[in-house]
Amino acid sequence: MADAIDLPGASPSQKMSSKLLRQKAQEFLTSRKHANNLVDIISQWDESTLSCLLTIETIFVEVLRRGDMYLERTISLTISEPSPEARYIEWLRNCYEEVWEKILDSMEKYRPAVKQQALTTAIKLMAEEGRNPLEPIGNVGYYFPLHRLKPMLMKLLSPEEDNTNLISRFQEVTEYPDALYYTWKCLPSLTPKRQPHEIYIQNLLELIHKLSLPKEIEESKMSENKNLLCKPHQATKSFVWDQAGARRALNKVWACVMHWELTPQSHKKLLIVLLERVMPHLEKPVLLTDFLMDSLDADGPIGLLALQEIFHTKYKPRLFYLSDLFLSSTHLPEALVAAFAKRLARLTLVAPPEDILIILLFVGNLLLRHPGLKRLIDRPQGGETEQNNGAGDPFLMEERDPLSSNALLSSLWEIKALQWHIMPSIASTARFIREPLPSVEYDMASALERTGGHLFDSELKNKVKDIMLTFERPNSMMLPKGERLLQYWQLTTTMH
């Protein structure tokens, strides 16, 4: 044992096979007289990294379970020579820390298979250390080794390597509530306020996209979930999910992200993550207004994604209602109203089906209030514009000044195209463009109540008095009179 402590740098002269590494690991776990085997195994790291990872995982998972590295911290008033047991524990802990450094380095230096195994080994050791801490944890009862998780996340958020595959592997761990929560808690300290490298941005957005954050109503379920990554064998207190803390962490991260300069690729990825993961949990989503409006001016899919964000906001019905109210005056310039009608018509090409219906009614109301806008329906060149998919449309969608958008020179070819929409409700509603307009405006308020969540809520409020289940009251276990199956049953019994 003394040799193992005094000669930590000893190394063999040739490469060991996987079988020999496993044999040395078994000998080390069996008897302390083979303590030097651990030094031999670590020295093989660069020559047999994958085999060393598997061997080290086997060794230290068992060492942690047995508590061989557990150390009581005591204050001694006298200076004395440490005992052989204390020297061994200290040496073993030093080897453990050295191994952790090598594991983290292996997550970025070697081929993909080695990186995946390094991450797997790190996760298993972290989980075992959480179940069997190296030092007393007092009355906490539950312990999560954050000092292991944070360096792992730093490797995943590399500014030099695209770690999409590693992040996908890490996502499996976040199925555990404690691993998910502490990942969120670590992220703010790993998110720089200054402009980071492009690869770092991609890795961070990919990680956030893979992380879930439950809704407020699911908070209790997360705390009740006993399937924890670092579930202690005996604990006086269990893990408690802190929804407010996780949400604050997300908002801190996003506050930094929104100030970065983005490439088109990162911009597109950010909008996807914002829609699918972040938006429901933002404390002040109104602060995204400028960002989303600027995104609408971007070319390609970025503008469409930004538009999708606007359509998915919970204030969308109010947006439609107030827009219809503000444009209700008949004294507005026709060129201004035509620009709104034309822009709304263009949005129907990318909006969700339920929003298309509302927009069609909205445009119909604008045509009723301003009869002069009928030229957008009757314009002769409207058919040509429709056939060309808008290629010859004089309307300038990117023009910020409505009066300079050439809306009066265009036509509502977009609404004409919707007459062949795959959904019958949209196709029939769009046919108002070729029929005489009604004499009264469409009721936007009632239309909004018939869409989306309003429709579901209204159905729940309906009270059903009687539900008819059968036409004939059964008198016995036999089938009702005249039932065809009963005839066959009688025939079968007669034959037998």
DAURTA-V523663 format. One record per residue. N is the residue number from 1. PSI is psi as a letter, one per 30 degrees, with the letter a starting at -180 (999 if undefined). OMEGA is omega in radians with two decimals (none if undefined). D_CENTER is the distance of its C-alpha to the mean C-alpha in Angstrom with 2 decimals. Layout:
{{N:PSI:OMEGA:D_CENTER} {N:PSI:OMEGA:D_CENTER}}
This chain:
{{1:e:3.12:50.47} {2:e:3.11:52.07} {3:e:-3.13:51.81} {4:e:-3.14:48.08} {5:e:-3.06:47.77} {6:f:-3.07:50.29} {7:i:-3.10:49.07} {8:f:-3.09:45.28} {9:g:-3.12:45.48} {10:k:-3.12:47.44} {11:k:3.13:46.16} {12:l:-3.05:47.56} {13:f:-3.11:49.12} {14:l:-3.09:47.42} {15:k:-3.14:44.08} {16:k:3.06:43.40} {17:l:3.12:42.25} {18:e:3.13:39.32} {19:e:-3.14:41.93} {20:e:3.10:43.73} {21:e:3.12:40.60} {22:e:3.12:39.86} {23:e:3.12:43.51} {24:e:3.10:43.50} {25:e:3.14:40.39} {26:e:3.10:42.16} {27:e:3.13:45.28} {28:e:-3.11:43.43} {29:f:-3.09:41.90} {30:e:-3.05:45.29} {31:k:3.13:47.53} {32:f:3.10:47.37} {33:f:3.08:50.25} {34:g:-3.10:47.76} {35:e:-3.14:45.60} {36:f:3.10:46.25} {37:e:3.14:44.30} {38:e:3.09:41.06} {39:e:3.12:42.35} {40:e:-3.13:43.28} {41:e:-3.13:39.85} {42:e:-3.11:38.05} {43:f:-3.14:40.56} {44:g:-2.96:39.49} {45:e:-3.07:35.93} {46:f:-3.12:36.46} {47:e:-3.09:38.54} {48:i:-3.01:36.45} {49:e:-3.09:32.99} {50:e:3.12:31.26} {51:e:3.11:34.11} {52:e:3.12:34.20} {53:e:-3.14:30.54} {54:e:-3.13:31.18} {55:e:3.13:34.45} {56:e:3.10:33.21} {57:e:3.12:30.39} {58:e:-3.09:33.12} {59:e:-2.97:35.38} {60:f:2.99:33.21} {61:e:3.11:31.34} {62:e:3.13:34.84} {63:e:3.12:36.12} {64:e:3.13:33.40} {65:e:-3.12:34.11} {66:f:-3.13:37.80} {67:g:-3.09:37.40} {68:f:-3.14:39.53} {69:g:-3.12:37.85} {70:k:-3.06:37.88} {71:k:3.06:39.92} {72:k:3.11:41.38} {73:j:3.14:41.65} {74:l:3.12:45.16} {75:j:-3.12:47.24} {76:k:-3.14:50.56} {77:f:3.14:53.54} {78:l:3.11:55.38} {79:j:-3.12:54.66} {80:l:3.12:55.00} {81:k:3.13:54.18} {82:k:-3.14:50.94} {83:l:3.09:51.58} {84:e:3.12:50.92} {85:e:3.13:48.09} {86:e:3.12:46.45} {87:e:3.13:46.98} {88:e:3.14:45.35} {89:e:3.14:42.27} {90:e:3.10:41.95} {91:e:-3.13:42.37} {92:e:3.10:39.80} {93:e:3.09:37.23} {94:e:3.06:38.01} {95:e:3.13:37.42} {96:e:3.11:34.07} {97:e:3.09:32.97} {98:e:3.11:34.33} {99:e:3.13:32.37} {100:e:3.10:29.09} {101:e:3.14:29.88} {102:e:3.11:30.63} {103:e:-3.14:27.46} {104:e:3.09:25.32} {105:e:-3.13:27.55} {106:f:3.12:27.15} {107:f:-3.12:23.40} {108:f:-3.02:24.38} {109:f:-2.94:28.01} {110:a:-3.09:28.38} {111:l:-3.05:27.44} {112:e:-3.11:24.01} {113:e:3.12:25.39} {114:e:3.11:26.60} {115:e:3.14:23.37} {116:e:-3.14:21.53} {117:e:3.10:24.34} {118:e:3.10:24.43} {119:e:3.13:20.81} {120:e:3.12:21.65} {121:e:3.13:24.86} {122:e:-3.14:23.36} {123:e:-3.13:20.91} {124:e:3.12:23.87} {125:e:3.11:26.14} {126:e:3.14:23.77} {127:e:-3.13:23.34} {128:e:3.09:27.12} {129:e:3.06:27.89} {130:e:3.11:25.84} {131:e:-3.11:27.95} {132:i:-3.09:31.11} {133:l:-3.13:31.16} {134:f:-3.11:33.73} {135:l:3.10:35.24} {136:k:-3.14:35.84} {137:g:3.08:33.00} {138:b:-3.10:35.34} {139:g:-3.10:34.50} {140:e:3.11:30.75} {141:e:3.10:30.56} {142:k:-3.06:26.96} {143:k:3.05:26.09} {144:k:-3.07:23.05} {145:i:3.14:24.10} {146:e:-3.12:22.03} {147:f:3.01:24.53} {148:e:-3.09:23.33} {149:e:-3.05:19.57} {150:e:3.08:19.84} {151:e:3.09:21.87} {152:e:3.12:19.54} {153:e:3.10:16.60} {154:e:3.09:19.21} {155:e:3.11:19.96} {156:e:-3.11:16.41} {157:h:-3.11:16.30} {158:k:3.06:19.61} {159:g:-3.05:21.10} {160:f:-3.06:23.10} {161:k:3.03:21.28} {162:j:-3.03:18.36} {163:h:-3.12:16.51} {164:e:-3.12:14.01} {165:e:3.12:15.75} {166:e:3.14:15.94} {167:e:3.08:12.26} {168:e:3.09:11.78} {169:e:3.14:14.57} {170:f:3.14:13.28} {171:e:3.13:10.15} {172:e:-3.12:12.98} {173:e:-3.09:14.22} {174:g:2.98:11.29} {175:f:3.05:12.29} {176:k:-3.08:15.08} {177:e:-3.11:14.75} {178:e:3.10:16.90} {179:e:3.12:15.15} {180:e:-3.09:11.75} {181:e:-3.08:13.79} {182:f:2.99:15.90} {183:e:3.07:13.27} {184:e:-3.11:12.11} {185:f:-3.12:15.89} {186:f:-2.96:16.66} {187:e:-3.13:14.39} {188:e:-3.13:16.61} {189:f:3.14:19.64} {190:g:-3.11:18.23} {191:j:-3.10:17.28} {192:k:3.07:20.54} {193:e:3.10:21.87} {194:l:-3.10:23.93} {195:j:3.10:22.92} {196:l:3.09:21.47} {197:l:-3.12:21.90} {198:e:-3.11:20.02} {199:e:3.08:18.84} {200:e:3.14:17.47} {201:e:3.14:15.44} {202:e:3.13:14.04} {203:e:-3.14:13.29} {204:e:3.13:11.66} {205:e:3.11:9.33} {206:e:3.13:8.62} {207:e:3.12:8.17} {208:e:3.13:5.84} {209:f:-3.14:3.62} {210:f:-3.13:4.72} {211:k:3.06:4.88} {212:l:3.04:4.94} {213:j:-3.05:7.61} {214:l:3.08:10.32} {215:l:-3.10:12.57} {216:e:-3.07:16.01} {217:f:-3.12:17.77} {218:g:-3.07:15.92} {219:e:-3.12:16.95} {220:e:3.12:20.17} {221:e:3.14:18.72} {222:e:3.13:16.72} {223:e:-3.13:20.05} {224:f:-3.13:22.02} {225:j:-3.09:20.02} {226:f:-3.14:22.61} {227:i:-3.05:20.75} {228:l:3.07:20.24} {229:e:-3.11:20.05} {230:h:-3.13:22.91} {231:j:-3.12:24.80} {232:l:3.12:28.34} {233:e:3.09:31.33} {234:k:-3.09:33.07} {235:k:3.08:31.51} {236:f:3.12:32.90} {237:k:-3.13:29.55} {238:l:3.11:26.19} {239:k:3.11:22.67} {240:k:3.12:21.60} {241:k:3.14:18.08} {242:j:-3.09:18.26} {243:e:-3.13:15.85} {244:e:3.13:17.60} {245:e:3.11:17.42} {246:e:3.14:13.68} {247:e:3.09:13.34} {248:e:3.13:16.11} {249:e:3.11:14.55} {250:e:-3.12:11.47} {251:e:3.08:14.17} {252:e:3.12:16.36} {253:e:-3.07:14.01} {254:f:3.09:13.33} {255:e:3.08:17.08} {256:e:-3.07:17.87} {257:e:-3.05:15.57} {258:f:-3.13:17.18} {259:g:-3.13:20.57} {260:l:2.98:20.14} {261:k:-2.99:21.89} {262:k:2.96:19.70} {263:l:3.11:20.90} {264:e:3.13:20.27} {265:e:3.12:17.86} {266:e:3.13:15.80} {267:e:3.12:16.25} {268:e:3.13:14.88} {269:e:-3.14:11.75} {270:e:-3.14:11.34} {271:e:3.11:11.91} {272:e:3.13:9.32} {273:e:3.13:6.52} {274:e:-3.11:8.73} {275:e:-2.97:9.04} {276:f:-3.04:5.90} {277:e:-2.85:4.18} {278:e:-2.95:7.46} {279:e:-3.09:10.45} {280:f:-3.03:11.15} {281:g:3.13:11.42} {282:k:-3.14:13.63} {283:e:-3.14:17.19} {284:i:-3.11:18.93} {285:f:3.13:17.11} {286:f:3.13:20.61} {287:f:3.11:20.54} {288:f:-3.01:18.34} {289:e:-3.11:21.32} {290:e:-3.13:23.11} {291:e:-3.12:20.18} {292:e:3.12:19.33} {293:e:3.06:23.06} {294:e:3.14:23.59} {295:f:3.11:20.83} {296:f:-3.13:22.74} {297:f:-3.11:25.63} {298:l:-3.13:23.89} {299:l:3.01:25.00} {300:b:-3.03:23.25} {301:f:-3.10:19.73} {302:e:3.12:18.69} {303:e:3.13:20.90} {304:e:3.11:19.63} {305:e:3.10:15.97} {306:e:3.10:17.30} {307:e:3.11:19.40} {308:e:3.08:16.62} {309:e:-3.12:15.07} {310:e:-3.11:18.58} {311:f:-3.10:18.97} {312:g:3.12:15.96} {313:k:-3.09:17.15} {314:f:3.11:18.73} {315:g:-3.10:21.97} {316:e:3.11:22.43} {317:e:3.12:25.46} {318:e:3.10:27.11} {319:e:3.13:26.60} {320:e:-3.10:28.44} {321:e:-3.13:31.06} {322:e:3.10:31.92} {323:e:3.10:32.04} {324:e:3.14:34.50} {325:e:-3.11:36.46} {326:f:-3.13:36.75} {327:g:-3.10:38.00} {328:f:-3.12:40.48} {329:k:3.12:43.41} {330:g:-3.12:45.89} {331:g:3.10:47.11} {332:k:3.10:44.14} {333:k:-3.11:45.03} {334:e:-3.14:44.45} {335:e:3.12:42.91} {336:e:-3.14:40.21} {337:e:3.11:39.46} {338:e:3.11:39.61} {339:e:3.09:36.91} {340:e:-3.13:34.60} {341:e:-3.12:35.53} {342:e:3.13:34.99} {343:e:3.09:31.60} {344:e:3.11:30.44} {345:e:3.13:31.89} {346:e:3.13:29.98} {347:f:3.13:26.66} {348:f:-3.12:27.46} {349:f:-3.09:26.88} {350:f:-3.06:23.09} {351:l:3.03:22.45} {352:l:-3.07:21.21} {353:e:-3.10:24.33} {354:e:3.11:24.75} {355:f:3.08:24.76} {356:e:3.14:27.27} {357:e:-3.14:29.66} {358:e:-3.12:29.55} {359:e:3.12:30.06} {360:e:3.10:33.01} {361:e:3.13:34.65} {362:e:3.14:34.03} {363:e:3.09:35.78} {364:e:3.10:38.50} {365:e:3.12:39.27} {366:e:3.11:39.59} {367:e:3.11:42.08} {368:e:-3.10:44.06} {369:f:-3.08:44.39} {370:i:-3.09:45.40} {371:f:-3.13:47.70} {372:f:3.14:48.08} {373:f:3.09:44.58} {374:f:3.09:45.91} {375:f:3.09:46.71} {376:f:3.10:43.04} {377:e:-3.02:43.74} {378:f:-3.07:47.26} {379:k:-3.07:46.84} {380:e:-3.07:48.49} {381:g:3.13:46.18} {382:e:3.13:43.14} {383:e:3.12:43.61} {384:e:3.13:43.70} {385:e:-3.13:40.49} {386:e:-3.12:38.77} {387:e:-3.14:40.04} {388:g:-3.13:38.83} {389:h:3.07:35.27} {390:g:-3.07:35.91} {391:e:-3.13:37.25} {392:g:-3.10:40.37} {393:k:3.12:38.88} {394:f:-3.12:40.44} {395:k:-3.13:37.64} {396:j:-3.08:35.80} {397:e:-3.08:32.13} {398:f:-3.10:31.48} {399:k:-3.12:34.46} {400:f:3.14:33.65} {401:j:-3.09:37.10} {402:e:-3.09:37.32} {403:f:-3.14:41.09} {404:g:-3.05:40.84} {405:f:-3.14:38.36} {406:g:-3.10:41.23} {407:e:-3.11:39.78} {408:f:3.11:43.35} {409:f:-3.06:44.10} {410:a:3.09:41.24} {411:l:-3.14:40.72} {412:h:3.14:38.13} {413:f:-3.14:37.68} {414:e:-3.13:33.99} {415:e:3.07:35.04} {416:e:3.13:37.75} {417:f:-3.11:35.27} {418:f:3.10:33.27} {419:f:3.11:36.43} {420:g:3.12:35.36} {421:l:-3.09:31.78} {422:f:3.13:30.63} {423:k:-3.09:30.11} {424:e:-3.10:33.63} {425:e:3.13:32.81} {426:e:-3.12:31.68} {427:e:-3.12:34.61} {428:e:3.12:37.13} {429:e:-3.12:35.92} {430:f:-3.10:36.11} {431:f:3.08:39.75} {432:f:-3.08:40.92} {433:f:-3.10:41.18} {434:g:-3.13:44.23} {435:l:3.08:45.83} {436:k:-3.14:47.76} {437:k:3.10:45.50} {438:l:-3.11:45.85} {439:f:3.14:48.08} {440:l:-3.12:45.53} {441:l:3.06:42.01} {442:k:3.13:38.98} {443:j:-3.10:37.69} {444:e:-3.10:34.23} {445:e:3.14:33.67} {446:e:3.12:34.33} {447:e:3.13:32.34} {448:e:-3.14:29.21} {449:f:-3.10:29.81} {450:g:-3.09:29.87} {451:l:2.99:26.39} {452:b:-3.09:22.88} {453:f:3.11:22.57} {454:e:3.12:26.15} {455:e:3.14:27.50} {456:e:3.14:25.89} {457:e:-3.13:27.13} {458:e:3.12:30.58} {459:e:3.13:30.86} {460:f:-3.10:30.18} {461:f:3.13:33.01} {462:k:-3.13:35.48} {463:j:3.11:37.94} {464:k:-3.06:39.15} {465:e:-3.08:42.66} {466:k:3.07:43.66} {467:j:-3.12:41.92} {468:k:-3.13:44.38} {469:e:3.13:43.72} {470:l:3.10:47.09} {471:f:-3.06:50.18} {472:k:-3.12:52.63} {473:k:3.14:52.73} {474:k:3.13:53.00} {475:f:-3.12:56.14} {476:a:3.10:55.55} {477:f:-3.14:53.37} {478:l:3.11:54.80} {479:l:-3.13:53.04} {480:l:-3.13:54.16} {481:k:3.13:57.40} {482:f:3.14:57.25} {483:k:-3.08:54.00} {484:e:-3.13:54.19} {485:e:3.14:52.62} {486:e:3.13:55.42} {487:e:3.13:58.00} {488:e:3.14:56.61} {489:e:3.10:56.42} {490:e:3.13:60.08} {491:e:-3.14:61.05} {492:e:-3.13:59.36} {493:e:-3.14:61.03} {494:e:-3.13:64.40} {495:e:3.12:64.23} {496:999:none:63.58}}
